[in-house]
Amino acid sequence: MKRYSELVSNLGYSTARNITNEKVASLFESYEVPPGWYGFPPALVPIISDGSLPSYIGLWKHWFVQREVSFVTMSVSDDYRISEIARNEEQLSQIFVANLIVLQDEVTEDATWLAKHLGVENVDEIDGVTMTSGDDPEGFSALSSFKRNAPLSSCDPADYDGEFPTPNRIGSEYQCYFEYAEDSLDDLLDVPEWINPNSDKPRLFDRFLDESRLDYAWLTLNGTGWRYADAAAALDRLRKSAPADGNFQMMADIWISFASEYDGGY
């Protein structure tokens, strides 16, 4: 899993890579660097993991589609559901500083070091927000960096202008199952096949790959209904069909190396 840190950097997120640091992880109670493997769909590029839940914080990147890259939390124990927590590195860095201030109950030397390590300059503003709302994601909406491009977890869904689904709205064509809250699909019409939890994902994937619809094949691969070994074999076929892209190939290599030998499914 160490190679994910390099991938984060290759994708252009140098500040996020600074989080993949053993000292950063040691400041918190249960974070792990490099992240542990607890299973996750391949759209997640993990930055750090929490082995007590388990859960991840990482990049959420869809390949072959026009989608903004976001930072998310993923709960393995909650059927791999994700929550968008930041839409840029500035927001993500400030979340980490806020979480540490709350954990240590003040702006400690550790928090000051972390802020400097992540390039965060508004520690006083963050401290003031934590005094009011702790580390509640909704409270981060008071930070200046969250006034524009607010992530879904920190704003009213009615005001959200990103690409994740909101209640009673599919939104972007290019979404996948794990972006939806439990039961949120029940009242939606015309749910795409790759999102439908009851569709035969391996068969659907083969159909899209035969049609050279790499976008839909990718989204199908990130839907529920897979055994890890079957998903690893499918991703291997997808990378052999995809245009040359070193970062995609690297992601596939890492994920397949763990998933191909992992029991269970998602």
Salt bridges, closest charged atoms under 4 A:
GLU68 OE1 - ARG87 NE 3.01
ASP161 OD1 - ARG87 NH1 2.67
GLU179 OE2 - HIS62 NE2 2.69
GLU179 OE1 - ARG67 NH1 3.26
GLU193 OE1 - ARG207 NH2 3.00
ASP200 OD2 - ARG203 NE 3.85
ASP206 OD1 - ARG237 NH2 2.63
GLU211 OE2 - ARG207 NE 3.65
ASP215 OD2 - ARG213 NH2 2.67
ASP236 OD1 - ARG239 NE 2.75
ASP236 OD2 - LYS240 NZ 3.17
ASP253 OD1 - ARG239 NH1 1.95
